[in-house]
Amino acid sequence: MKIEVQVQSGVAILQLQGEFTVESMKSFADALASAKAEQPRGLLLDMSRVILMDSAALEQLITLHEDCRRQNCPLKLAGLDETCQKILEITRLLPRLDTYGDLAEAMKSFV
């Protein structure tokens, strides 16, 4: 998986591309550490180019959601495709996560 990190208006945006699976956990952890080093006021995962998520990715999202909540640094997900959205629905994680249709909509929610 390819991950790009940028900070806009104090929000760390991680743009994920490819398969979000156990094989990508190391690169995700590295990108997350880089993003958190910026001391953002929020984290935004741009999921618009993620084509697959496995159980390791779901576990990572739950852990990250809980960590962000404890640190008062909201986590938001943007651009879930139909497959990823369905995975979150089936696993009953969708209501627990703050999701948005696209990046612009998610960024507006941080205001």
C-alpha positions in Angstrom: 0.0 0.0 0.0 1.2 3.5 -0.8 0.6 6.2 1.8 1.2 9.9 1.6 1.0 12.2 4.6 0.3 15.9 4.5 -1.0 18.5 6.9 -3.7 21.0 6.0 -5.2 23.5 8.5 -3.7 21.5 11.4 -5.3 18.2 10.2 -3.0 15.3 9.3 -4.2 13.6 6.2 -3.1 10.1 5.3 -3.9 9.3 1.7 -4.0 5.5 1.4 -3.8 3.7 -1.9 -4.1 0.0 -2.5 -4.8 -2.9 -0.2 -5.1 -2.0 3.5 -4.1 -5.4 4.8 -1.7 -7.1 7.3 1.1 -6.7 4.8 0.7 -2.9 5.0 0.6 -2.5 8.8 4.3 -1.5 9.1 4.0 1.2 6.4 0.8 2.4 8.0 2.3 2.6 11.4 5.3 4.5 10.0 3.0 7.0 8.2 0.9 7.4 11.3 3.9 8.1 13.5 5.0 10.8 11.0 1.6 12.3 11.0 1.3 12.3 14.8 4.8 14.0 15.0 3.1 17.1 13.5 0.9 17.2 16.6 -2.3 17.6 14.5 -5.7 18.7 15.9 -7.2 15.8 13.9 -6.5 12.8 11.7 -8.1 12.1 8.4 -7.8 8.9 6.5 -8.4 9.4 2.8 -9.7 6.0 1.8 -10.9 6.8 -1.7 -8.1 4.7 -3.3 -8.3 1.7 -0.9 -9.6 -1.3 -2.7 -9.6 -3.9 0.1 -9.4 -4.1 3.9 -8.8 -7.2 5.9 -9.2 -7.9 9.6 -5.8 -6.4 10.5 -7.0 -3.1 8.9 -10.2 -3.2 10.8 -8.4 -3.9 14.1 -6.0 -1.0 13.3 -9.0 1.3 12.7 -10.6 0.4 16.0 -7.4 0.9 17.9 -6.7 4.2 16.2 -10.2 5.4 16.8 -9.9 4.7 20.5 -6.4 6.3 20.7 -7.6 9.4 19.0 -10.7 9.7 21.2 -8.5 9.5 24.3 -6.1 12.1 22.9 -8.9 14.4 21.9 -7.7 14.2 18.3 -10.7 13.3 16.1 -10.3 10.5 13.5 -12.3 10.8 10.4 -12.5 8.6 7.3 -13.3 9.9 3.8 -14.1 8.4 0.5 -14.9 4.8 1.4 -15.8 2.8 -1.7 -18.8 0.5 -1.8 -16.8 -2.6 -0.8 -15.0 -1.0 2.1 -18.2 0.6 3.3 -19.9 -2.8 3.1 -17.1 -4.4 5.2 -17.6 -1.8 7.9 -21.4 -2.3 7.8 -21.1 -6.1 8.1 -18.7 -5.9 11.0 -20.9 -3.2 12.6 -18.0 -0.8 12.8 -19.5 1.8 10.5 -21.6 3.5 13.2 -18.5 3.7 15.5 -16.5 5.6 12.9 -16.9 9.1 11.7 -17.1 8.7 7.9 -17.6 11.2 5.0 -18.3 10.9 1.3 -15.2 12.8 0.2 -12.1 14.6 1.5 -13.6 18.1 1.2 -16.7 17.2 3.2 -14.5 15.6 5.9 -12.2 18.6 6.1 -15.2 20.9 6.6 -16.2 18.8 9.6 -13.1 19.8 11.5 -14.1 23.4 11.7 
